[in-house]
């Protein structure tokens, strides 16, 4: 199984919290698209003819592409690699870009799953985040998607913002479930260096993130969504049975994937590489038939660390037998040994041959993983 990620590096405006690579100017969009298609051709052998089970358009804002541009990308991909007939093809979109005509064109181009950046159904939150859409569009886009035949939907929600009391956070979750959204990606607000949010906090124009509020809202979310029948299958992701994100699940299971576009990452099992995060330099390099990237060959310990970090985030947890088979007996014994203190704290359980975080343990997942792989 293999996946393709395509980074579309353009947005209408900058959200206050976002540190992904993007530009709010569209003047390089045509040049970017030509370069992207050239990269597909130059790197078509990266996945070694593996069947591509998932394609994910991310960004940035993929829904800024017009129908013809999406068609060009899909035609080029289909000609270059083996995309399975039942592949999951996800398209990230903003509510304000969703129209009946666009939905129809996406479906015609093979898109069968939408990931919509709702973030909140409340005006105060959307304005504070500097989102391009409003609360009416946040609601209306779901109905339009359903009418167009898109039922494999995911929406993003953000919690832990200073504008979001617990009552409104629960109302966001209630609204999402009442709209029959089968997949939710829910993220705690993170303050990233270089963002508008970081600058506002530094200038005391907005309060610091409150970790206690975030922890409380995380637990409220987990209780509410699990009671509604959603699997908490990864720390930030919830799905009704059978509706998990196949693309993201492949990341967490260590499958191979290729990332195309500026800043996109690729992984082939032994090395990781990432494209330059600069639109103009990316375009110029591809004009000269060169993909501008850096690469890291992963050591055995690095691959073990990545496995621990990603698997611990999932409901299946870290497989002790797999650790032994892939990384050796010493690695699995160390893993079990150093997990004991987290089990004693109630943050982790050993269920048969798997180490699984408890609900409270998920609040400390990054720290737990760090301690485990530093000692493994």
C-alpha positions as CSV (number, residue, x, y, z in Angstrom):
1,X,0.0,0.0,0.0
2,X,1.3,3.5,-0.9
3,X,-0.1,7.0,-0.7
4,X,0.4,10.3,-2.5
5,X,0.2,13.7,-0.8
6,X,-0.1,16.9,-2.9
7,X,0.6,20.2,-1.3
8,X,-1.3,23.2,-2.8
9,X,0.6,26.2,-1.3
10,X,-2.0,29.0,-1.7
11,X,-4.6,30.5,0.7
12,X,-7.0,33.5,0.4
13,X,-5.7,34.8,3.7
14,X,-3.5,33.8,6.7
15,X,-5.2,32.1,9.7
16,X,-3.8,33.4,12.9
17,X,-2.5,30.1,14.1
18,X,-1.2,28.5,10.9
19,X,2.4,27.7,10.3
20,X,2.0,25.5,7.2
21,X,3.7,26.6,4.0
22,X,1.5,28.8,1.9
23,X,1.2,32.1,0.0
24,X,-1.7,34.5,-0.1
25,X,-0.6,35.7,-3.6
26,X,-1.8,33.6,-6.5
27,X,0.5,35.1,-9.1
28,X,2.7,31.9,-9.1
29,X,-0.2,29.5,-9.3
30,X,0.2,28.7,-13.0
31,X,3.9,28.2,-12.7
32,X,3.4,26.1,-9.6
33,X,1.0,23.8,-11.5
34,X,3.4,23.3,-14.3
35,X,6.2,22.5,-11.8
36,X,4.0,20.1,-9.9
37,X,3.2,18.1,-13.0
38,X,6.8,18.0,-13.9
39,X,7.6,16.7,-10.4
40,X,5.1,13.9,-10.9
41,X,6.9,12.8,-14.1
42,X,10.4,13.0,-12.6
43,X,9.4,11.1,-9.4
44,X,7.0,8.6,-10.8
45,X,9.3,5.7,-9.9
46,X,9.7,6.7,-6.2
47,X,7.0,4.2,-5.1
48,X,8.4,1.4,-7.2
49,X,5.2,0.6,-9.0
50,X,3.3,0.0,-5.7
51,X,-0.5,0.3,-5.9
52,X,-1.5,3.8,-4.7
53,X,-4.4,3.3,-2.3
54,X,-4.8,6.9,-1.2
55,X,-4.3,10.4,-2.7
56,X,-4.6,13.5,-0.5
57,X,-4.8,17.1,-1.7
58,X,-3.7,19.3,1.2
59,X,-2.3,22.7,1.8
60,X,-2.7,25.6,1.8
61,X,-6.1,25.5,0.2
62,X,-6.6,22.9,-2.6
63,X,-10.1,24.3,-3.2
64,X,-8.5,27.4,-4.8
65,X,-7.7,25.2,-7.8
66,X,-10.3,25.4,-10.6
67,X,-11.9,22.4,-12.2
68,X,-9.4,22.3,-15.1
69,X,-6.4,22.4,-12.8
70,X,-7.7,19.6,-10.7
71,X,-8.4,17.6,-13.9
72,X,-4.8,18.2,-15.1
73,X,-3.3,16.9,-11.8
74,X,-5.5,13.8,-11.7
75,X,-4.8,13.0,-15.4
76,X,-1.1,13.3,-14.9
77,X,-1.2,11.1,-11.7
78,X,-3.3,8.4,-13.4
79,X,-0.8,8.3,-16.3
80,X,2.2,8.1,-14.1
81,X,1.3,5.8,-11.2
82,X,-1.0,2.8,-10.4
83,X,-4.0,4.3,-8.6
84,X,-6.3,1.6,-7.4
85,X,-9.9,1.7,-8.6
86,X,-11.1,2.0,-5.1
87,X,-8.5,4.5,-3.9
88,X,-9.5,7.0,-1.3
89,X,-9.0,10.5,-2.9
90,X,-9.3,13.3,-0.4
91,X,-9.6,17.0,-1.2
92,X,-9.2,19.6,1.5
93,X,-11.6,22.5,1.1
94,X,-12.7,25.7,2.8
95,X,-16.4,26.2,3.4
96,X,-16.5,29.5,1.4
97,X,-15.1,27.6,-1.7
98,X,-17.8,25.0,-1.7
99,X,-20.4,25.5,-4.4
100,X,-22.7,23.1,-6.3
101,X,-20.6,23.5,-9.5
102,X,-17.3,22.9,-7.7
103,X,-18.6,19.8,-5.9
104,X,-19.8,18.4,-9.2
105,X,-16.4,19.0,-10.9
106,X,-14.5,17.4,-8.0
107,X,-16.7,14.3,-8.2
108,X,-16.2,14.2,-12.0
109,X,-12.4,14.3,-11.4
110,X,-12.4,11.3,-9.0
111,X,-12.5,13.1,-5.7
112,X,-14.5,10.8,-3.3
113,X,-13.7,12.3,0.1
114,X,-13.8,15.9,1.4
115,X,-11.9,17.3,4.4
116,X,-13.5,20.6,5.3
117,X,-11.8,23.3,7.4
118,X,-14.8,24.3,9.5
119,X,-12.8,24.9,12.8
120,X,-15.9,26.3,14.6
121,X,-19.5,27.0,14.0
122,X,-19.3,30.2,16.0
123,X,-18.7,33.7,14.6
124,X,-16.4,34.8,17.5
125,X,-14.0,31.9,17.0
126,X,-13.9,32.3,13.2
127,X,-13.1,36.0,13.4
128,X,-10.5,35.4,16.1
129,X,-8.8,32.8,13.9
130,X,-9.0,35.1,10.9
131,X,-10.8,32.4,8.9
132,X,-12.1,33.4,5.4
133,X,-15.6,31.9,6.0
134,X,-18.4,32.7,8.3
135,X,-20.7,30.6,10.5
136,X,-23.5,30.5,7.9
137,X,-21.1,29.1,5.3
138,X,-19.8,26.6,7.9
139,X,-23.3,25.1,8.1
140,X,-24.4,25.5,4.5
141,X,-21.4,23.7,2.9
142,X,-22.2,20.4,4.7
143,X,-25.7,20.4,3.1
144,X,-24.3,21.2,-0.3
145,X,-21.8,18.4,0.0
146,X,-24.5,15.9,0.9
147,X,-26.7,17.0,-1.9
148,X,-23.8,16.5,-4.3
149,X,-23.4,12.9,-3.1
150,X,-20.4,13.4,-0.9
151,X,-21.0,11.4,2.3
152,X,-17.4,10.5,3.1
153,X,-16.8,13.8,4.9
154,X,-14.3,14.9,7.5
155,X,-14.3,18.3,9.2
156,X,-11.6,20.0,11.3
157,X,-12.4,21.6,14.6
158,X,-10.2,23.5,17.0
159,X,-10.5,23.7,20.7
160,X,-8.7,25.5,23.5
161,X,-9.0,29.0,22.0
162,X,-9.7,31.9,24.4
163,X,-13.0,32.5,22.6
164,X,-14.4,29.0,23.1
165,X,-16.0,28.2,26.5
166,X,-16.8,24.6,27.3
167,X,-20.5,25.1,26.5
168,X,-19.7,26.3,22.9
169,X,-17.2,23.5,22.4
170,X,-19.9,20.9,23.2
171,X,-22.2,22.7,20.9
172,X,-19.7,22.5,18.1
173,X,-19.5,18.7,18.7
174,X,-23.3,18.4,18.9
175,X,-23.6,20.3,15.6
176,X,-21.1,18.1,13.8
177,X,-22.7,14.9,14.9
178,X,-26.2,16.1,14.1
179,X,-25.0,16.9,10.6
180,X,-24.0,13.2,10.1
181,X,-20.3,13.9,9.7
182,X,-18.6,10.5,9.9
183,X,-15.1,11.7,10.6
184,X,-13.8,14.5,12.9
185,X,-10.3,15.8,13.2
186,X,-10.1,17.9,16.4
187,X,-7.0,19.8,17.3
188,X,-5.9,21.7,20.4
189,X,-4.8,25.2,19.5
190,X,-1.0,25.3,19.2
191,X,1.1,28.4,19.3
192,X,3.7,28.1,16.5
193,X,6.7,30.4,16.2
194,X,6.3,33.0,13.4
195,X,2.5,33.0,13.3
196,X,0.2,35.9,13.9
197,X,-1.0,34.2,17.0
198,X,2.5,34.1,18.5
199,X,2.9,37.8,17.8
200,X,-0.4,38.7,19.4
201,X,0.4,36.8,22.5
202,X,3.9,38.4,22.7
203,X,2.2,41.8,22.4
204,X,-0.4,40.9,25.0
205,X,-3.2,41.4,22.5
206,X,-4.6,37.9,23.2
207,X,-4.1,35.6,26.2
208,X,-1.7,32.7,26.4
209,X,-3.1,29.2,25.7
210,X,-4.5,27.7,28.8
211,X,-3.3,24.0,29.0
212,X,-5.9,23.2,31.8
213,X,-8.7,24.4,29.5
214,X,-7.4,22.4,26.6
215,X,-7.1,19.2,28.7
216,X,-10.6,19.6,30.0
217,X,-12.0,20.2,26.6
218,X,-10.1,17.2,25.2
219,X,-11.7,14.9,27.9
220,X,-15.1,16.4,27.2
221,X,-14.7,15.7,23.5
222,X,-13.6,12.1,24.0
223,X,-16.5,11.4,26.4
224,X,-19.1,13.0,24.1
225,X,-17.9,11.5,20.8
226,X,-17.4,8.0,22.1
227,X,-20.9,8.1,23.6
228,X,-22.1,9.0,20.0
229,X,-20.5,5.9,18.6
230,X,-17.2,7.4,17.3
231,X,-14.0,5.5,17.5
232,X,-11.2,7.6,19.1
233,X,-8.8,5.9,16.7
234,X,-6.0,8.5,16.9
235,X,-5.4,11.2,19.5
236,X,-6.9,14.0,17.3
237,X,-9.2,11.8,15.1
238,X,-12.6,10.3,15.6
239,X,-14.6,8.2,13.1
240,X,-17.8,6.2,12.9
241,X,-17.1,2.5,12.3
242,X,-15.6,2.0,8.8
243,X,-15.0,5.7,8.2
244,X,-11.4,6.2,9.3
245,X,-9.0,8.2,7.1
246,X,-7.2,5.6,5.1
247,X,-4.6,8.1,4.1
248,X,-3.6,9.3,7.6
249,X,-3.9,5.7,8.9
250,X,-1.2,4.7,6.4
251,X,1.1,7.4,7.8
252,X,0.6,6.0,11.3
253,X,1.2,2.4,10.2
254,X,4.5,3.3,8.5
255,X,3.4,2.8,4.8
256,X,5.3,4.4,2.0
257,X,4.1,7.7,0.6
258,X,5.3,10.4,-1.8
259,X,4.8,14.1,-1.1
260,X,4.6,16.4,-4.1
261,X,4.8,20.2,-4.1
262,X,6.7,22.8,-2.0
263,X,7.4,21.6,1.6
264,X,5.9,18.2,1.0
265,X,7.5,15.2,2.7
266,X,8.1,11.7,1.4
267,X,8.9,8.4,3.1
268,X,10.0,5.1,1.4
269,X,10.7,3.0,4.5
270,X,14.4,3.8,4.9
271,X,14.7,7.5,4.1
272,X,12.7,10.7,4.5
273,X,12.9,13.7,2.2
274,X,11.2,17.0,2.0
275,X,10.9,19.6,-0.8
276,X,12.0,23.2,-0.4
277,X,9.3,25.4,1.2
278,X,9.6,28.2,-1.3
279,X,7.3,28.5,-4.3
280,X,9.5,30.5,-6.5
281,X,12.6,28.3,-5.9
282,X,10.5,25.2,-6.4
283,X,9.2,26.4,-9.7
284,X,12.7,27.5,-10.9
285,X,14.2,24.1,-10.0
286,X,11.6,22.1,-11.8
287,X,12.0,24.3,-14.9
288,X,15.5,22.8,-15.0
289,X,14.2,19.2,-14.4
290,X,15.5,19.2,-10.8
291,X,13.4,18.4,-7.7
292,X,14.7,20.7,-4.9
293,X,14.7,18.5,-1.7
294,X,16.7,17.5,1.3
295,X,17.0,13.9,2.4
296,X,17.7,12.0,5.6
297,X,18.6,8.3,5.7
298,X,17.0,6.9,8.8
299,X,19.0,4.7,11.3
300,X,17.4,1.7,13.0
301,X,16.9,3.8,16.2
302,X,15.3,6.6,14.2
303,X,12.8,4.2,12.6
304,X,12.1,2.6,16.0
305,X,11.5,6.1,17.5
306,X,9.1,7.0,14.7
307,X,7.2,3.7,15.2
308,X,6.8,4.4,18.9
309,X,5.7,8.0,18.4
310,X,3.1,7.3,15.7
311,X,1.7,4.0,17.0
312,X,1.2,5.3,20.6
313,X,-1.1,7.9,19.1
314,X,-3.5,5.2,17.8
315,X,-6.1,3.2,19.7
316,X,-4.3,0.0,18.7
317,X,-1.1,1.2,20.4
318,X,2.5,0.0,20.1
319,X,2.8,-3.7,19.2
320,X,5.4,-5.4,21.4
321,X,5.8,-8.4,19.1
322,X,6.2,-6.2,16.0
323,X,8.9,-4.2,17.9
324,X,10.7,-7.5,18.6
325,X,10.4,-8.7,15.1
326,X,11.4,-5.5,13.3
327,X,13.8,-3.9,15.8
328,X,15.1,-6.7,17.9
329,X,14.6,-8.3,21.3
330,X,16.5,-5.6,23.2
331,X,14.3,-2.9,21.8
332,X,11.1,-4.7,22.8
333,X,12.4,-5.5,26.3
334,X,13.4,-1.9,26.9
335,X,10.1,-0.7,25.7
336,X,8.2,-2.9,28.1
337,X,10.6,-2.1,31.0
338,X,10.3,1.7,30.6
339,X,6.5,1.6,30.1
340,X,6.0,0.3,33.6
341,X,6.1,3.8,35.2
342,X,3.4,5.1,32.9
343,X,1.3,2.0,33.6
344,X,1.6,2.7,37.3
345,X,0.6,6.3,36.8
346,X,-2.6,5.2,35.0
347,X,-1.4,6.7,31.7
348,X,-0.9,3.4,29.8
349,X,-2.1,-0.1,29.8
350,X,-0.6,-3.3,28.5
351,X,-3.3,-5.1,26.6
352,X,-2.0,-8.5,25.6
353,X,1.0,-7.7,23.4
354,X,0.2,-4.0,22.9
355,X,1.0,-0.8,24.9
356,X,-2.0,1.5,24.7
357,X,-2.4,5.0,26.2
358,X,-5.3,5.6,28.5
359,X,-7.6,8.6,28.0
360,X,-5.6,10.6,30.6
361,X,-2.3,9.3,29.1
362,X,-3.2,10.8,25.7
363,X,-2.8,14.2,27.3
364,X,0.9,13.4,27.7
365,X,1.4,11.4,24.6
366,X,4.4,13.4,23.1
367,X,6.3,13.4,26.4
368,X,5.6,9.7,27.0
369,X,6.8,8.8,23.5
370,X,9.9,10.9,23.9
371,X,10.9,9.2,27.1
372,X,10.3,5.8,25.6
373,X,12.3,6.2,22.4
374,X,15.1,8.0,24.2
375,X,15.6,4.9,26.3
376,X,14.7,2.2,23.7
